[in-house]
Amino acid sequence: MKIIIGYESYHGNTRTMAYALERGAREAGAETLIRNIRQIKPFDIKSADVVIVATPTYHQNSILAARQLSC
């Protein structure tokens, strides 16, 4: 199983959580790719079985890069 984890983090907390998810998935036997959300390409998304997006929220909204992520 291939898992893509995209994250955006202003202060490092969301990045830390994304890497914890990635470590757990890898230990469970998954193939993983973790990147800042701005570095994920449409091909990465299309080739994945699972896509996880980890972003902070601000005033109940996700950041613009997460809302624009598409394949």
C-alpha positions as CSV (number, residue, x, y, z in Angstrom):
1,M,0.0,0.0,0.0
2,K,1.3,3.4,-0.9
3,I,0.5,6.3,1.4
4,I,1.2,10.0,0.6
5,I,1.3,12.4,3.5
6,G,1.2,16.1,2.7
7,Y,1.6,18.7,5.4
8,E,1.8,22.4,6.0
9,S,3.0,23.7,9.3
10,Y,3.5,27.2,10.6
11,H,5.2,26.4,13.9
12,G,6.2,22.8,13.4
13,N,3.4,21.0,15.3
14,T,1.6,19.7,12.3
15,R,4.8,18.6,10.7
16,T,5.7,16.6,13.8
17,M,2.3,14.9,13.7
18,A,2.7,14.2,10.0
19,Y,6.0,12.5,10.6
20,A,4.5,10.5,13.4
21,L,1.8,9.3,11.0
22,E,4.5,8.4,8.4
23,R,6.6,6.5,10.9
24,G,3.6,4.4,12.0
25,A,2.5,3.7,8.5
26,R,6.0,2.6,7.5
27,E,6.3,0.4,10.6
28,A,3.1,-1.2,9.5
29,G,4.6,-2.1,6.2
30,A,3.3,0.7,3.9
31,E,5.3,2.5,1.3
32,T,5.3,6.2,2.3
33,L,6.0,9.5,0.8
34,I,5.9,12.6,3.0
35,R,6.2,16.1,1.6
36,N,5.3,19.7,2.3
37,I,1.9,20.0,0.6
38,R,3.3,22.5,-1.9
39,Q,5.7,19.9,-3.2
40,I,3.2,17.2,-3.9
41,K,2.6,16.7,-7.6
42,P,-0.6,15.3,-9.3
43,F,1.3,12.1,-10.2
44,D,2.0,11.5,-6.5
45,I,-1.7,11.7,-5.7
46,K,-2.7,9.5,-8.6
47,S,-0.2,6.8,-7.7
48,A,-1.2,6.6,-4.1
49,D,-3.7,4.2,-2.4
50,V,-4.2,6.7,0.5
51,V,-3.6,10.4,0.7
52,I,-3.4,12.1,4.1
53,V,-3.4,15.9,4.3
54,A,-2.3,17.4,7.6
55,T,-2.7,21.2,7.9
56,P,-3.3,23.7,10.6
57,T,-6.6,25.6,10.6
58,Y,-7.1,29.3,11.1
59,H,-10.6,30.6,11.9
60,Q,-12.0,27.2,11.1
61,N,-10.5,27.2,7.6
62,S,-7.7,25.1,6.2
63,I,-4.8,26.8,4.5
64,L,-5.1,27.8,0.8
65,A,-2.5,25.3,-0.4
66,A,-4.6,22.4,1.0
67,R,-7.8,23.7,-0.6
68,Q,-6.0,23.9,-3.9
69,L,-4.5,20.4,-3.8
70,S,-5.9,18.4,-6.7
71,C,-4.9,15.7,-9.1
